[in-house]
């Protein structure tokens, strides 16, 4: 018969609890071992299941998304065309184009002035440098 140590008694000290005392509330729990904690996962274990599906790169492969996008795109295109026709009929389209052209002209004018100012500043500094060099040569 194989000896299996029972935590309720010690072969050297005798029984710690006798008879029905072993079944008292809290006695068995004193001698039960806690289950071992699950091992901590390291970074490699956490990352091994992360692939293209995790990041959503393969969402388009099933074809469902393509159908939904096609429906929404067709609806948006139809609405944009209807809106454009309505604006063309009411003359708002011409006003919008004129406004866009005006804004573009203003942006070009502003950029041209900035470039002219930078060029004047640069040529002014170059002129000063040339005058200083000529003064040193004399």
Secondary structure, DSSP 8 states (H G I E B T S, - for coil): ------TTEETTTEESS-GGGGGSTTHHHHH-----------HHHHHTT--HHHHTTTGGGGSHHHHHHHHHHHHHHHHHHHHHHHHHHHTHHHHHHHHHHHHHHHHHHHHHHHHHHHHHHHHHHHHHHHHHHHHHH-
